[in-house]
Amino acid sequence: MVGEISGDMAASEGRSVGFTRLTGALRRTLRLALDVALPQLCAACREPVDGAGLCPTCWSKLSFIAPPYCERLGIPFPFDGGPGLLSMEAIADPPAYQRARAAVRYDEVARTLVHALKYGDRLDLAPIMGRWMAHARVTHGALARVKSTRQQVGLDKSARAENVQGAFRVPANRKADVTGRKLVLVDDVLTSGATADACARALLRAGAASVDVLVFARVVSGLRTPI
């Protein structure tokens, strides 16, 4: 009886593996057929492109907003007047909000993308537009590593804290990007929190109003009961 059951189970498992391989092959074939029959199109002009995004012509027309710009309104400047510079509009009629940032100028291509998302149900545009928007709100270079450290992998909690002590600092020319701001530190994994803590301390010393941490994943040791 045991032998018969084992044989039946082996046969069943074999059929399951074969079916999985077959469906996988069919799925890949279908995906290839769709790629051939329905090629990727430019998000703006709908011309065929290699991969998702914009065609070279539309990409060249898209105008990204990068520093220097008005610290309050995000209006681009033709020259760099130094950190914290405000536009005449921000001085004459300051808004209720603290800061505004935009990824691109509202021109022909940008208008096409916005209208397609809002009125054309082009939800496929949300990821790429979201990435551009995130890039416009992210401050790069405001926190610098000023001391070489060992890799944190393999170190215990106290060794991790000691390893990164004094390793981060806000450069003098970037303190205006930090002072008085509510900041969010973005990282991939939070283990002991030593690196995030060292970075937060450096930002707070530079005048940040508060610092939060956002990660993709964190390490959790065992089960913890609420207090």
Backbone as a chain_set.jsonl record, in Angstrom:
{"seq": "MVGEISGDMAASEGRSVGFTRLTGALRRTLRLALDVALPQLCAACREPVDGAGLCPTCWSKLSFIAPPYCERLGIPFPFDGGPGLLSMEAIADPPAYQRARAAVRYDEVARTLVHALKYGDRLDLAPIMGRWMAHARVTHGALARVKSTRQQVGLDKSARAENVQGAFRVPANRKADVTGRKLVLVDDVLTSGATADACARALLRAGAASVDVLVFARVVSGLRTPI", "coords": {"N": [[0.835, -1.205, 0.0], [1.902, 1.23, 0.845], [3.9, 1.495, -1.064], [2.353, 1.734, -3.391], [0.982, 4.134, -2.898], [3.131, 5.911, -2.705], [4.082, 5.716, -5.308], [1.915, 6.759, -6.726], [1.953, 9.369, -5.715], [4.453, 10.243, -6.632], [4.007, 10.166, -9.377], [2.006, 12.054, -9.561], [3.389, 14.346, -8.681], [5.233, 14.515, -10.737], [3.569, 15.053, -12.929], [2.653, 17.556, -12.081], [5.01, 19.125, -12.061], [5.632, 18.999, -14.766], [3.385, 20.27, -15.845], [3.701, 22.832, -14.748], [6.063, 23.666, -16.004], [5.163, 23.652, -18.64], [3.107, 25.619, -18.619], [4.677, 27.808, -17.953], [6.327, 28.021, -20.209], [4.379, 28.55, -22.147], [3.473, 30.991, -21.185], [5.74, 32.619, -21.529], [5.947, 32.503, -24.299], [3.549, 33.733, -25.056], [3.977, 36.282, -24.002], [6.113, 37.135, -25.606], [4.854, 37.136, -28.077], [2.966, 39.15, -27.686], [4.67, 41.319, -27.313], [5.696, 41.543, -29.848], [3.403, 41.899, -31.403], [2.204, 44.059, -30.136], [4.007, 46.579, -29.819], [6.14, 48.552, -27.603], [5.108, 51.858, -26.904], [5.756, 55.36, -27.302], [5.261, 57.401, -24.489], [4.186, 59.904, -24.877], [3.849, 60.736, -27.705], [3.078, 58.381, -28.855], [4.535, 56.903, -30.654], [6.383, 54.009, -31.777], [8.764, 52.642, -29.466], [11.875, 51.543, -28.002], [11.478, 49.812, -25.256], [9.937, 51.058, -22.178], [8.774, 54.439, -21.818], [9.796, 57.611, -23.18], [10.09, 58.635, -26.616], [13.122, 59.515, -28.444], [12.728, 62.098, -29.592], [10.561, 63.316, -28.157], [11.646, 63.133, -25.614], [13.778, 64.902, -25.786], [12.41, 67.264, -25.894], [11.288, 67.523, -23.411], [11.541, 69.359, -20.469], [13.401, 69.259, -17.737], [13.346, 70.393, -14.356], [15.909, 71.666, -12.518], [18.302, 72.495, -9.892], [19.858, 75.739, -10.267], [17.098, 77.018, -8.323], [14.153, 78.802, -7.122], [13.968, 78.774, -3.668], [11.569, 78.611, -2.311], [9.346, 78.526, -4.145], [10.213, 76.919, -6.206], [10.763, 77.812, -8.756], [12.71, 77.867, -11.646], [16.004, 79.326, -11.886], [18.047, 81.414, -14.025], [20.696, 81.565, -13.346], [23.053, 80.696, -10.747], [22.49, 81.911, -7.681], [23.283, 81.348, -5.139], [22.676, 79.484, -2.047], [19.333, 79.258, -0.704], [18.137, 81.38, -2.052], [15.469, 83.486, -3.028], [12.696, 83.911, -5.272], [11.277, 86.801, -6.965], [8.53, 86.564, -7.006], [8.012, 84.9, -4.807], [8.844, 86.512, -2.714], [7.182, 88.772, -2.934], [4.6, 87.714, -2.762], [4.265, 85.503, -0.692], [3.598, 82.0, -0.366], [1.273, 79.869, 1.472], [2.256, 77.35, 1.892], [5.355, 75.62, 2.629], [7.384, 74.739, 0.797], [7.628, 74.254, -2.755], [8.037, 71.925, -5.308], [8.821, 70.85, -8.591], [8.942, 68.411, -11.189], [9.255, 68.782, -13.978], [9.049, 71.382, -16.513], [5.92, 72.82, -17.436], [5.131, 72.121, -20.429], [4.625, 71.39, -23.929], [5.005, 68.544, -24.169], [4.859, 67.763, -21.461], [2.253, 68.599, -20.872], [0.79, 66.887, -22.515], [1.328, 64.413, -21.289], [0.222, 64.797, -18.714], [-2.509, 65.283, -19.312], [-3.135, 62.862, -20.521], [-2.897, 61.095, -18.375], [-4.764, 62.145, -16.5], [-7.197, 62.446, -17.905], [-7.312, 60.532, -19.864], [-7.181, 57.994, -18.846], [-4.659, 56.799, -18.678], [-3.116, 55.052, -16.835], [-0.749, 53.732, -16.852], [1.21, 55.589, -17.022], [1.717, 56.545, -14.524], [3.861, 55.32, -12.884], [6.36, 56.157, -14.152], [6.104, 58.955, -14.177], [5.876, 59.367, -11.469], [8.425, 58.613, -10.579], [9.975, 60.673, -11.662], [8.921, 62.854, -10.26], [9.636, 62.173, -7.635], [12.38, 62.394, -7.823], [12.628, 65.17, -8.047], [12.046, 65.992, -5.458], [13.847, 65.074, -3.739], [16.794, 65.543, -1.889], [20.003, 65.555, -2.821], [23.297, 64.982, -1.677], [23.192, 66.456, 0.662], [23.992, 65.231, 2.929], [27.02, 63.955, 3.928], [29.522, 61.388, 3.885], [32.174, 61.414, 6.026], [34.141, 59.94, 7.098], [35.905, 56.961, 6.688], [34.502, 53.735, 7.005], [34.162, 50.403, 8.399], [32.46, 47.594, 6.846], [29.128, 47.081, 7.903], [28.06, 44.582, 8.087], [27.994, 41.628, 9.942], [28.756, 42.767, 12.345], [27.963, 43.39, 15.808], [25.308, 45.102, 17.635], [26.396, 47.19, 19.294], [28.953, 47.431, 18.219], [28.346, 48.226, 15.652], [27.273, 50.771, 16.117], [29.517, 52.105, 17.157], [31.17, 51.942, 14.96], [30.11, 53.715, 13.049], [30.136, 56.122, 14.289], [30.448, 59.559, 14.195], [30.784, 59.518, 11.458], [29.322, 60.819, 9.549], [28.358, 63.959, 8.123], [26.93, 67.209, 7.62], [27.717, 69.118, 4.878], [29.101, 72.44, 4.911], [28.156, 74.148, 2.892], [25.694, 73.061, 2.339], [23.982, 73.323, 4.42], [21.834, 75.06, 4.379], [19.949, 73.614, 3.024], [18.998, 71.957, 4.913], [18.453, 73.153, 7.418], [15.879, 73.807, 9.669], [14.132, 72.063, 8.411], [11.788, 69.352, 7.987], [12.818, 66.237, 7.7], [13.197, 63.232, 5.715], [14.867, 60.293, 5.897], [15.974, 58.036, 3.509], [16.451, 54.636, 2.856], [17.669, 51.286, 2.089], [17.63, 48.911, 3.779], [16.95, 48.457, 7.232], [18.784, 47.628, 9.943], [20.29, 47.361, 12.741], [19.868, 49.988, 13.141], [21.89, 51.767, 13.562], [23.376, 53.197, 11.592], [21.357, 54.822, 10.461], [20.709, 56.268, 12.75], [23.105, 57.658, 13.228], [23.212, 59.257, 10.937], [20.857, 60.752, 11.283], [21.474, 62.158, 13.627], [23.55, 63.796, 12.683], [22.152, 65.384, 10.851], [20.313, 66.656, 12.538], [22.067, 68.09, 14.174], [22.883, 69.904, 12.298], [20.725, 71.512, 12.131], [18.216, 70.558, 11.359], [14.664, 70.264, 11.661], [13.28, 67.933, 12.286], [13.743, 64.378, 11.905], [12.816, 61.634, 10.028], [12.659, 58.129, 9.173], [12.654, 56.11, 6.316], [12.432, 52.983, 4.924], [12.979, 50.17, 2.719], [12.913, 47.595, 3.816], [13.17, 46.055, 7.075], [15.175, 44.557, 9.637], [13.969, 42.21, 11.889], [14.195, 40.808, 14.986], [13.062, 37.892, 16.217], [9.851, 37.51, 17.923], [7.974, 40.23, 19.132], [6.196, 41.444, 21.875], [3.531, 43.798, 22.383], [3.846, 46.658, 24.546]], "CA": [[0.0, 0.0, 0.0], [2.779, 2.387, 0.901], [4.544, 1.603, -2.365], [1.383, 2.222, -4.363], [0.721, 5.538, -2.614], [4.326, 6.661, -3.082], [4.125, 5.778, -6.758], [0.896, 7.718, -7.157], [2.413, 10.706, -5.37], [5.541, 10.58, -7.536], [3.418, 10.449, -10.682], [1.299, 13.332, -9.439], [4.378, 15.401, -8.646], [5.806, 14.628, -12.075], [2.605, 15.769, -13.77], [2.615, 18.943, -11.62], [6.212, 19.801, -12.564], [5.486, 19.131, -16.217], [2.365, 21.294, -16.114], [4.286, 24.125, -14.424], [6.995, 24.016, -17.08], [4.38, 23.943, -19.842], [2.462, 26.93, -18.476], [5.73, 28.822, -17.998], [6.722, 28.18, -21.61], [3.273, 29.22, -22.834], [3.444, 32.382, -20.74], [6.829, 33.326, -22.199], [5.599, 32.615, -25.715], [2.499, 34.742, -25.172], [4.582, 37.595, -23.755], [6.886, 37.476, -26.796], [3.905, 37.45, -29.137], [2.391, 40.465, -27.399], [5.696, 42.324, -27.558], [5.818, 41.707, -31.297], [2.148, 42.426, -31.934], [1.925, 45.345, -29.494], [5.298, 47.133, -29.379], [6.096, 49.669, -26.663], [4.854, 53.142, -27.544], [6.157, 56.557, -26.571], [4.197, 57.825, -23.573], [3.626, 61.182, -25.306], [3.394, 60.793, -29.099], [2.598, 57.041, -29.184], [5.381, 56.261, -31.646], [7.074, 52.832, -31.209], [10.053, 52.885, -28.822], [12.506, 50.378, -27.384], [11.292, 49.916, -23.816], [8.96, 52.036, -21.72], [9.265, 55.805, -21.67], [9.584, 58.553, -24.273], [10.96, 58.526, -27.776], [14.175, 60.538, -28.373], [12.228, 63.436, -29.93], [9.792, 63.843, -27.025], [12.556, 63.28, -24.481], [14.562, 66.131, -25.976], [11.522, 68.415, -25.678], [10.913, 67.59, -22.003], [12.479, 70.232, -19.763], [13.442, 68.972, -16.306], [13.717, 71.52, -13.496], [17.008, 71.321, -11.617], [18.918, 73.697, -9.323], [19.306, 76.58, -9.196], [15.701, 77.446, -8.396], [13.648, 79.494, -5.935], [13.876, 77.853, -2.535], [10.182, 78.526, -1.855], [8.389, 78.176, -5.189], [10.76, 75.957, -7.155], [10.896, 78.416, -10.081], [14.134, 77.799, -12.025], [16.763, 80.554, -12.121], [19.023, 81.291, -15.116], [22.046, 81.499, -12.787], [23.092, 80.268, -9.353], [22.725, 83.047, -6.799], [23.607, 80.891, -3.795], [21.599, 78.76, -1.363], [18.29, 80.02, -0.025], [17.69, 82.534, -2.831], [14.032, 83.496, -3.317], [12.262, 84.637, -6.46], [10.488, 87.992, -6.677], [7.155, 86.126, -6.721], [7.958, 84.37, -3.443], [8.995, 87.63, -1.78], [6.025, 89.666, -3.024], [3.355, 87.027, -2.381], [4.671, 84.186, -0.199], [2.487, 81.057, -0.22], [1.069, 79.28, 2.797], [3.093, 76.156, 2.005], [6.77, 75.901, 2.854], [8.172, 74.546, -0.413], [7.029, 73.599, -3.913], [9.016, 71.386, -6.236], [8.235, 70.23, -9.772], [9.909, 67.612, -11.934], [9.488, 69.339, -15.311], [8.263, 72.545, -16.912], [4.652, 72.468, -18.081], [5.207, 72.473, -21.84], [3.795, 70.55, -24.793], [5.11, 67.131, -23.806], [4.335, 67.603, -20.101], [0.79, 68.726, -20.942], [0.281, 65.645, -23.1], [1.402, 63.362, -20.278], [-0.735, 65.092, -17.644], [-3.869, 65.076, -19.81], [-3.331, 61.432, -20.743], [-3.091, 60.458, -17.067], [-5.967, 62.634, -15.833], [-8.437, 62.338, -18.678], [-7.256, 59.423, -20.81], [-7.046, 56.716, -18.128], [-3.341, 56.224, -18.932], [-2.522, 54.77, -15.529], [0.598, 53.216, -17.047], [2.139, 56.71, -16.924], [1.944, 56.9, -13.117], [5.194, 54.982, -12.352], [7.456, 56.972, -14.665], [5.913, 60.329, -13.696], [6.168, 59.338, -10.041], [9.88, 58.602, -10.403], [10.481, 62.017, -11.939], [8.506, 63.713, -9.15], [10.447, 61.84, -6.463], [13.711, 62.948, -8.046], [12.569, 66.618, -7.79], [11.879, 66.332, -4.03], [14.984, 64.432, -3.05], [17.991, 66.37, -1.757], [21.229, 64.768, -2.911], [24.51, 65.658, -1.251], [23.034, 67.205, 1.905], [24.655, 64.461, 3.976], [28.243, 63.382, 3.366], [30.339, 60.516, 4.729], [33.461, 62.092, 6.211], [35.082, 58.99, 7.685], [35.777, 55.602, 6.165], [34.054, 52.781, 8.022], [34.068, 49.006, 7.999], [31.115, 47.151, 6.537], [28.356, 46.771, 9.096], [27.696, 43.163, 8.09], [28.752, 40.806, 10.871], [28.996, 43.47, 13.607], [26.81, 43.447, 16.7], [24.694, 46.424, 17.714], [27.31, 48.183, 19.858], [30.044, 47.622, 17.262], [27.794, 49.007, 14.536], [27.168, 52.165, 16.557], [30.878, 52.639, 17.256], [31.743, 51.982, 13.619], [29.618, 54.868, 12.27], [30.16, 57.336, 15.105], [31.16, 60.662, 13.574], [31.1, 59.213, 10.054], [28.496, 61.62, 8.648], [28.312, 65.386, 8.426], [26.308, 68.057, 6.608], [28.682, 70.118, 4.41], [28.728, 73.818, 5.237], [27.402, 74.764, 1.802], [24.392, 72.405, 2.192], [23.187, 73.476, 5.638], [20.585, 75.747, 4.05], [19.006, 72.59, 2.575], [18.637, 71.135, 6.069], [18.012, 73.954, 8.556], [14.449, 74.013, 9.849], [13.341, 71.146, 7.595], [11.37, 68.036, 8.436], [13.48, 65.407, 6.707], [12.968, 61.793, 5.671], [16.013, 59.512, 5.441], [15.525, 56.89, 2.721], [17.485, 53.616, 2.74], [17.11, 50.011, 1.654], [17.367, 47.99, 4.885], [17.247, 48.925, 8.585], [19.185, 46.477, 10.755], [20.31, 47.822, 14.136], [19.503, 51.402, 13.157], [23.048, 52.574, 13.922], [23.691, 54.132, 10.509], [20.275, 55.8, 10.397], [20.83, 57.124, 13.922], [24.246, 58.549, 13.014], [22.806, 60.235, 9.927], [19.863, 61.639, 11.886], [22.169, 63.05, 14.558], [24.273, 64.795, 11.886], [21.165, 66.3, 10.291], [19.765, 67.465, 13.637], [23.11, 69.044, 14.556], [22.935, 70.938, 11.264], [19.565, 72.388, 12.254], [16.958, 69.973, 10.9], [13.598, 70.299, 12.669], [13.025, 66.54, 12.664], [14.224, 63.394, 10.94], [12.152, 60.343, 9.998], [13.378, 57.131, 8.384], [11.824, 55.281, 5.447], [13.242, 51.93, 4.321], [12.242, 49.113, 2.032], [12.739, 46.46, 4.732], [13.957, 46.128, 8.296], [15.44, 43.285, 10.297], [13.238, 42.058, 13.143], [14.686, 39.619, 15.696], [12.06, 37.239, 17.041], [8.542, 38.126, 18.08], [7.932, 41.185, 20.231], [4.836, 41.728, 22.33], [3.344, 45.223, 22.68], [3.908, 47.026, 25.961]], "C": [[0.865, 1.248, 0.0], [3.438, 2.631, -0.432], [3.607, 2.167, -3.41], [1.12, 3.711, -4.163], [1.905, 6.389, -3.029], [4.423, 6.8, -4.58], [3.132, 6.777, -7.31], [1.347, 9.138, -6.894], [3.513, 11.151, -6.312], [4.998, 10.944, -8.911], [2.71, 11.789, -10.68], [2.263, 14.503, -9.446], [5.012, 15.623, -10.012], [4.888, 15.384, -13.012], [2.551, 17.24, -13.394], [3.802, 19.738, -12.139], [6.111, 20.031, -14.063], [4.493, 20.209, -16.585], [2.92, 22.692, -15.844], [5.234, 24.595, -15.512], [6.245, 24.402, -18.345], [3.732, 25.322, -19.772], [3.487, 28.056, -18.513], [6.168, 29.102, -19.426], [5.644, 28.904, -22.397], [3.215, 30.698, -22.465], [4.531, 33.197, -21.425], [6.538, 33.519, -23.683], [4.552, 33.696, -25.93], [3.058, 36.136, -24.978], [5.377, 38.049, -24.973], [5.962, 37.87, -27.94], [3.281, 38.827, -28.937], [3.397, 41.572, -27.663], [5.855, 42.597, -29.048], [4.57, 42.374, -31.866], [1.841, 43.817, -31.397], [3.231, 45.934, -28.981], [5.104, 48.275, -28.391], [5.943, 50.974, -27.435], [5.343, 54.279, -26.668], [4.994, 57.038, -25.729], [3.523, 59.107, -24.028], [3.026, 61.126, -26.706], [2.886, 59.464, -29.623], [3.342, 56.406, -30.348], [6.089, 55.063, -31.01], [8.442, 53.207, -30.634], [10.599, 51.569, -28.299], [12.425, 50.52, -25.875], [10.299, 50.999, -23.46], [9.592, 53.417, -21.614], [8.925, 56.662, -22.863], [10.521, 58.25, -25.433], [12.015, 59.623, -27.698], [13.685, 61.949, -28.651], [11.484, 64.057, -28.759], [10.685, 64.046, -25.808], [13.356, 64.566, -24.586], [13.725, 67.377, -25.734], [11.145, 68.586, -24.208], [11.974, 68.36, -21.229], [12.411, 69.97, -18.264], [13.902, 70.21, -15.535], [14.759, 71.04, -12.493], [17.565, 72.6, -11.014], [19.777, 74.405, -10.361], [17.838, 76.943, -9.42], [15.315, 78.127, -7.09], [13.43, 78.489, -4.821], [12.428, 77.634, -2.111], [9.244, 77.984, -2.94], [8.901, 77.149, -6.183], [10.876, 76.488, -8.569], [12.372, 78.419, -10.477], [14.729, 79.172, -12.286], [17.726, 80.345, -13.29], [20.456, 81.203, -14.618], [21.945, 81.124, -11.316], [23.455, 81.453, -8.466], [23.064, 82.651, -5.377], [22.428, 80.215, -3.14], [20.603, 79.699, -0.71], [17.75, 81.209, -0.794], [16.215, 82.389, -3.187], [13.748, 84.296, -4.583], [11.46, 85.863, -6.037], [9.054, 87.62, -6.336], [7.021, 85.629, -5.283], [8.066, 85.473, -2.408], [7.742, 88.502, -1.754], [4.748, 89.008, -2.517], [3.684, 85.623, -1.895], [3.476, 83.276, 0.016], [2.368, 80.543, 1.209], [1.943, 78.047, 2.985], [4.563, 76.549, 2.099], [7.592, 75.812, 1.576], [7.331, 73.922, -1.516], [8.154, 73.14, -4.825], [8.276, 70.724, -7.397], [9.321, 69.48, -10.526], [10.268, 68.269, -13.262], [8.698, 70.625, -15.481], [6.982, 72.062, -17.597], [4.683, 72.975, -19.521], [4.376, 71.473, -22.636], [3.822, 69.084, -24.382], [4.532, 66.883, -22.418], [2.816, 67.682, -20.085], [0.16, 67.456, -21.502], [0.255, 64.517, -22.072], [0.361, 63.563, -19.181], [-2.16, 64.811, -18.102], [-4.153, 63.596, -20.049], [-3.595, 60.702, -19.43], [-4.424, 60.845, -16.447], [-7.252, 62.302, -16.583], [-8.461, 61.15, -19.64], [-7.083, 58.064, -20.179], [-5.722, 56.023, -18.424], [-2.625, 55.999, -17.601], [-1.113, 54.205, -15.646], [1.653, 54.318, -16.95], [2.515, 57.021, -15.48], [3.339, 56.527, -12.611], [6.301, 55.9, -12.841], [7.33, 58.426, -14.217], [6.211, 60.422, -12.207], [7.659, 59.347, -9.759], [10.479, 59.981, -10.643], [10.134, 62.978, -10.797], [9.344, 63.452, -7.912], [11.847, 62.421, -6.595], [13.737, 64.442, -7.736], [12.406, 66.898, -6.271], [13.025, 65.798, -3.19], [16.175, 65.376, -3.05], [19.223, 65.483, -1.746], [22.412, 65.606, -2.424], [24.383, 66.454, 0.029], [23.725, 66.513, 3.075], [25.852, 63.759, 3.354], [28.926, 62.485, 4.378], [31.737, 61.123, 4.818], [34.513, 61.179, 6.826], [34.842, 57.61, 7.106], [35.4, 54.659, 7.301], [34.118, 51.365, 7.47], [32.639, 48.707, 7.57], [30.402, 46.765, 7.825], [28.001, 45.291, 9.206], [28.605, 42.388, 9.037], [29.032, 41.47, 12.203], [27.749, 43.436, 14.476], [26.354, 44.896, 16.849], [25.657, 47.489, 18.228], [28.467, 48.468, 18.901], [29.581, 48.429, 16.054], [27.733, 50.49, 14.903], [28.54, 52.827, 16.625], [31.489, 52.843, 15.873], [31.348, 53.253, 12.856], [29.615, 56.164, 13.074], [31.021, 58.409, 14.424], [31.467, 60.48, 12.1], [30.354, 60.107, 9.074], [28.456, 63.079, 9.11], [27.603, 66.113, 7.283], [27.333, 69.091, 6.158], [28.176, 71.533, 4.664], [27.863, 74.448, 4.153], [26.048, 74.115, 1.559], [23.515, 72.565, 3.412], [21.873, 74.191, 5.391], [19.517, 74.766, 3.573], [18.427, 71.795, 3.74], [17.973, 71.939, 7.179], [16.497, 74.165, 8.552], [13.556, 73.043, 9.109], [12.937, 69.884, 8.355], [11.824, 67.049, 7.366], [13.086, 63.941, 6.83], [14.225, 61.136, 5.106], [15.5, 58.267, 4.719], [16.683, 55.914, 2.551], [16.837, 52.312, 2.307], [16.711, 49.121, 2.823], [17.766, 48.639, 6.205], [17.554, 47.709, 9.446], [19.174, 46.862, 12.231], [19.845, 49.267, 14.245], [20.673, 52.316, 13.434], [23.384, 53.612, 12.85], [22.63, 55.218, 10.403], [20.354, 56.779, 11.563], [21.97, 58.12, 13.759], [23.913, 59.636, 11.996], [21.815, 61.241, 10.502], [20.515, 62.629, 12.851], [22.925, 64.156, 13.808], [23.315, 65.827, 11.317], [20.568, 67.209, 11.367], [20.788, 68.485, 14.129], [23.203, 70.193, 13.551], [21.693, 71.815, 11.252], [18.259, 71.831, 11.752], [15.926, 69.99, 12.02], [13.271, 68.906, 13.172], [13.536, 65.634, 11.557], [13.43, 62.102, 11.108], [12.949, 59.411, 9.092], [12.384, 56.295, 7.593], [12.728, 54.265, 4.752], [12.353, 50.951, 3.574], [11.963, 47.939, 2.969], [13.556, 46.7, 5.985], [14.089, 44.749, 8.908], [14.709, 43.27, 11.635], [13.672, 40.747, 13.784], [13.601, 39.06, 16.582], [10.749, 37.984, 17.07], [8.557, 39.045, 19.298], [6.471, 41.484, 20.581], [4.703, 43.202, 22.634], [3.391, 45.466, 24.172], [2.683, 47.882, 26.295]], "O": [[0.608, 2.199, -0.738], [3.545, 3.765, -0.9], [4.014, 2.99, -4.229], [1.042, 4.467, -5.131], [1.735, 7.452, -3.628], [4.796, 7.858, -5.088], [3.436, 7.54, -8.226], [1.158, 10.019, -7.732], [3.525, 12.301, -6.752], [5.457, 11.898, -9.539], [2.786, 12.558, -11.638], [2.027, 15.516, -10.103], [5.295, 16.755, -10.404], [5.327, 16.234, -13.785], [2.418, 18.094, -14.27], [3.65, 20.869, -12.6], [6.453, 21.099, -14.57], [4.717, 20.977, -17.52], [2.656, 23.627, -16.6], [5.222, 25.763, -15.902], [6.622, 25.345, -19.04], [3.792, 26.097, -20.726], [3.21, 29.134, -19.039], [6.36, 30.253, -19.816], [5.945, 29.77, -23.219], [2.945, 31.55, -23.311], [4.291, 34.326, -21.854], [6.842, 34.567, -24.253], [4.649, 34.484, -26.871], [2.678, 37.069, -25.685], [5.326, 39.223, -25.34], [6.241, 38.813, -28.681], [3.09, 39.577, -29.894], [3.041, 42.636, -28.17], [6.115, 43.727, -29.462], [4.653, 43.283, -32.692], [1.286, 44.655, -32.107], [3.53, 45.794, -27.795], [4.039, 48.891, -28.342], [6.564, 51.172, -28.479], [5.344, 54.175, -25.442], [3.858, 57.079, -26.203], [2.397, 59.385, -23.613], [1.846, 61.425, -26.892], [2.322, 59.408, -30.716], [2.836, 55.469, -30.967], [6.372, 55.094, -29.813], [9.185, 53.985, -31.231], [9.861, 50.593, -28.168], [13.205, 51.259, -25.274], [9.867, 51.767, -24.319], [10.788, 53.549, -21.353], [7.885, 56.472, -23.494], [11.6, 57.684, -25.253], [11.828, 60.585, -26.952], [14.156, 62.901, -28.03], [11.745, 65.205, -28.401], [10.512, 65.006, -25.057], [13.585, 65.242, -23.583], [14.266, 68.433, -25.406], [10.728, 69.669, -23.798], [13.163, 68.052, -21.318], [11.474, 70.407, -17.596], [14.742, 70.974, -16.01], [14.511, 70.117, -11.717], [17.336, 73.683, -11.552], [20.358, 73.762, -11.235], [17.397, 77.146, -10.551], [16.032, 78.051, -6.092], [12.776, 77.465, -5.02], [12.097, 76.564, -1.598], [8.442, 77.088, -2.678], [8.114, 76.564, -6.928], [11.069, 75.708, -9.501], [13.206, 78.921, -9.723], [14.073, 80.062, -12.827], [18.175, 79.224, -13.526], [21.347, 80.813, -15.371], [20.876, 81.223, -10.714], [24.586, 81.939, -8.495], [23.129, 83.506, -4.494], [21.297, 80.346, -3.609], [20.956, 80.776, -0.23], [16.97, 81.985, -0.241], [15.764, 81.318, -3.593], [14.469, 85.236, -4.916], [11.015, 85.957, -4.893], [8.423, 88.259, -5.493], [6.023, 85.91, -4.619], [7.455, 85.389, -1.342], [7.292, 88.92, -0.688], [3.907, 89.669, -1.909], [3.416, 84.649, -2.598], [2.445, 83.718, 0.523], [3.249, 80.759, 2.041], [2.332, 77.728, 4.108], [4.962, 77.646, 1.707], [8.402, 76.694, 1.293], [6.417, 73.145, -1.237], [9.106, 73.879, -5.078], [7.227, 70.11, -7.202], [10.487, 69.873, -10.501], [11.439, 68.315, -13.637], [7.795, 70.923, -14.7], [6.972, 71.021, -18.255], [4.307, 74.115, -19.796], [3.52, 70.788, -22.077], [2.772, 68.453, -24.262], [3.801, 65.914, -22.211], [2.16, 66.924, -19.37], [-0.879, 67.004, -21.02], [-0.714, 63.761, -21.991], [-0.302, 62.613, -18.766], [-2.934, 64.181, -17.382], [-5.265, 63.125, -19.812], [-4.424, 59.793, -19.38], [-5.141, 59.99, -15.926], [-8.26, 61.929, -15.983], [-9.516, 60.802, -20.17], [-6.863, 57.077, -20.881], [-5.656, 54.794, -18.424], [-1.646, 56.678, -17.289], [-0.362, 54.194, -14.671], [2.843, 54.033, -16.813], [3.52, 57.687, -15.232], [3.965, 57.356, -11.951], [7.103, 56.379, -12.039], [8.336, 59.065, -13.91], [6.734, 61.43, -11.734], [8.116, 60.002, -8.822], [11.378, 60.41, -9.92], [10.952, 63.814, -10.414], [9.726, 64.389, -7.21], [12.433, 62.883, -5.616], [14.735, 64.948, -7.222], [12.638, 68.038, -5.869], [13.104, 66.097, -1.999], [16.527, 65.943, -4.084], [19.464, 64.749, -0.788], [22.508, 66.795, -2.727], [25.354, 67.074, 0.46], [24.008, 67.143, 4.094], [25.708, 63.046, 2.361], [28.92, 62.767, 5.576], [32.4, 61.319, 3.8], [35.649, 61.598, 7.049], [33.704, 57.145, 7.042], [35.913, 54.771, 8.415], [34.128, 51.147, 6.258], [31.717, 49.46, 7.883], [31.007, 46.188, 8.729], [27.679, 44.803, 10.29], [29.83, 42.478, 8.95], [29.505, 40.802, 13.122], [26.626, 43.451, 13.972], [26.942, 45.803, 16.261], [25.729, 48.579, 17.661], [28.911, 49.61, 18.785], [30.343, 49.224, 15.502], [28.095, 51.354, 14.103], [28.706, 53.972, 16.203], [32.232, 53.798, 15.646], [32.153, 53.803, 12.104], [29.142, 57.192, 12.59], [32.19, 58.172, 14.119], [32.304, 61.191, 11.543], [30.704, 60.157, 7.895], [28.512, 63.384, 10.302], [27.667, 65.689, 6.129], [27.788, 69.882, 6.984], [26.972, 71.789, 4.634], [26.937, 75.2, 4.457], [25.312, 74.551, 0.674], [22.418, 72.009, 3.458], [20.899, 73.962, 6.107], [18.323, 75.039, 3.695], [17.469, 71.043, 3.565], [17.033, 71.461, 7.813], [15.917, 74.635, 7.573], [12.333, 73.174, 9.166], [13.65, 69.417, 9.243], [11.281, 67.025, 6.261], [12.697, 63.471, 7.899], [14.602, 61.396, 3.963], [14.68, 57.527, 5.263], [17.776, 56.313, 2.148], [15.616, 52.228, 2.171], [15.585, 48.625, 2.866], [18.804, 49.296, 6.287], [16.69, 46.857, 9.657], [18.154, 46.705, 12.902], [19.47, 49.719, 15.327], [20.488, 53.529, 13.535], [23.648, 54.772, 13.167], [22.956, 56.398, 10.27], [20.101, 57.972, 11.397], [21.828, 59.291, 14.109], [24.287, 60.795, 12.172], [21.918, 62.44, 10.242], [20.147, 63.803, 12.883], [22.939, 65.308, 14.242], [23.626, 67.018, 11.299], [20.345, 68.396, 11.127], [20.429, 69.614, 14.463], [23.559, 71.315, 13.911], [21.604, 72.754, 10.462], [17.266, 72.558, 11.714], [16.258, 69.761, 13.183], [13.011, 68.719, 14.361], [13.736, 66.066, 10.422], [13.376, 61.54, 12.202], [13.811, 59.856, 8.335], [11.387, 55.825, 8.141], [13.68, 54.644, 4.07], [11.139, 50.91, 3.772], [10.882, 47.352, 2.917], [14.525, 47.459, 5.965], [13.232, 43.884, 8.725], [14.821, 44.211, 12.42], [13.527, 39.685, 13.178], [13.245, 39.671, 17.59], [10.551, 38.959, 16.344], [9.082, 38.691, 20.354], [5.639, 41.74, 19.71], [5.663, 43.816, 23.099], [3.026, 44.601, 24.967], [2.523, 48.31, 27.438]]}, "num_chains": 1, "name": "protein.A"}
